[in-house]
């Protein structure tokens, strides 16, 4: 019984030593801010391209409507 307890304690100690001593790189505040800025820039760029496409589509739709109204007004005369 004592051997089992000793083996369990040794395994627990080894496991604890390897898991707690792992290199955990803590990011400094500057790195966190820089990462947040880069993510925001990427999001803005992605969303601006989508927004630009949406605006272009809307302008084309308006131009099509204007052309239809012009054609209808010519036919009415």
Buried (B, 14 or more C-beta within 10 A) or exposed (E): EEEEEEEEEEEEEEEEEEEEEEEEEEEEEEEEEEEEEEEEEEEEEEEEEEEEEEEEEEEEEEEEEEEEEEEEEEEEE
